[in-house]
Structure formats: C-alpha cells, structure tokens
C-alpha cells in the first residue's frame, strides 16, 4: 500500500518542529517530541522527512531565501556603493544572525551534527553564495570587479555568517560590528572606497 503524503500533515510537522526548535533548540529536540506534539506516530514523520536535518532545512531554507530577497531589494535602493556594501554586510553578519533571539543557530546546529549519510545537498549554500556575489558585484567599479575574487569572498562571507550566528548568543555586541563591516568594506573596495 502506497502512503499518500498530505501537505497539511507536512506543514504540521514543520510548524511543530519550528516551535520546538525555538523552545529547546535543534539538538535538544527529538523526532519523538516532534511526533508527539504533532499528534502523530514517530514513524509517520519519516514518510515526510528522511531526517531531522530535512525538517530543519524545510524551515530554514525559505527563511534565508526571504532574507536574501529583503537584502537585495533594500540594497538596490542605496545609491552610494560603499553604503550599499555596508548594508549588505550588516544584514548578513549582524541583523540576520541575531534575529529572533539568534534562531538561525538551530540551522548551524543541524548542519554541524548531521552526517554524510543524510545526503545533505548544498543547494541553498550555492544559491546564497550566488546571490551574495551578485549583490557585492553591484558595489564594485568595473576595474575593482576585474581584480576582486568575488567567488572567494562569498565563501568567506558565508563562513563568517556561520561564525556570527554561532557567537550570536555568546557575544552579540561583536556580531557584525561596525568596525568589522568598515574594515571589510575597505578591503573589498580597495582604493575605490
């Protein structure tokens, strides 16, 4: 007998896990707790999601995409290229990591404790890198763009994002500080900025 997946059940799992991640964190939340709070059998969760990581990705991927959308739209209204770059970096390294009491820390926890067996596909990572690169590119003069390795910087930017998320609950005052943003803008823009 083939089990038919229902979008309402999938959504109930996501909403329940989202609430539990807020309350307990990703690591402390179990599939059993999600199933119990969603009023379903634990084995039924696996019909919809192969792992807890997949549930976390279903929660966080749309959120990070929405944050990139907001950042892109708002940044394009900023005419001064250095101010635009500072805005992009501030969103990426300060605003987003500290949102909702450092909620993106759950995504980092999910990625850190996951195994290769879970078949994580870095599609969201690739999209984020592409979008960050495109936004940074709008801040560069043609000469600087030719000399600047945007691909390498986007890798660094994502790694810094992860670090700022991790440290968001430990030392929020240092997360994406103005000093770090200013220094990074100078490094990226070189003589242009």
Helices and strands as residue ranges (DSSP letters): H 7-24, H 31-37, H 42-48, H 52-75, H 81-90, I 91-95, H 96-102, H 105-113, G 116-118, H 123-137, H 142-147, H 150-167, G 172-174, H 178-189, G 190-192
